[in-house]
Amino acid sequence: MRVLGVDPGLTRCGVGVVEGVPGRPCTLVAYYVIYTDPADDLALRLLHLDRSLNDLVAEHRPRSVAVERVFSQHNVRTVMGTAQASAVAVLAGARAGLPVRTYTPSEVKAAITGSGQADKAQITSMVTRLLRLDEPPRPADAADALALAICHIWRGGTRSKLEAAASKHRGGAR
């Protein structure tokens, strides 16, 4: 299964594409960071992010999209920009007819490192090891996006199969 992971951000948005199946090592396809200039108009920044994500979905043809769920931060301006970027990422997946899942930072950290309290350096280190890369993906936004994609393959793929089986069971139990 090919997954496009998105670490949403308005100034820097990490995107990682990974291929794999639950329980097996994943393979790196590509990673990117989409930049927007904070001095630009908000509408133009969101439009650039939208076009870039749509282009990457079209280019890499993932089977699903995983996006980091926005969590409460003390800086309202930061959380607003992150929420807006997150919505653009969810929309890019939905527009392509793909299933979109969101994960909290703690879920991703636990899936990748075994600890929901892992720091950015630990995430980057584990992503480098799990994908058998010679160099760590930089900047950290790219590593976080790859971690989201790996998390979805390992957890979301299984969750989706369980939900589909439960739905099929409910449909047949009328």
Secondary structure by P-SEA (a helix, b strand, c coil): cbbbbbbccccbbbbbbbbbcccbbbbbcbbbbbbbbccccaaaaaaaaaaaaaaaaaaacccbbbbbcccccccaaaaaaaaaaaaaaaaaaaaacbbbbbbcaaaaaaaacccccccaaaaaaaaaaaaccccccccaaaaaaaaaaaaaaacaaaaaaaaaaaaaaaaacc
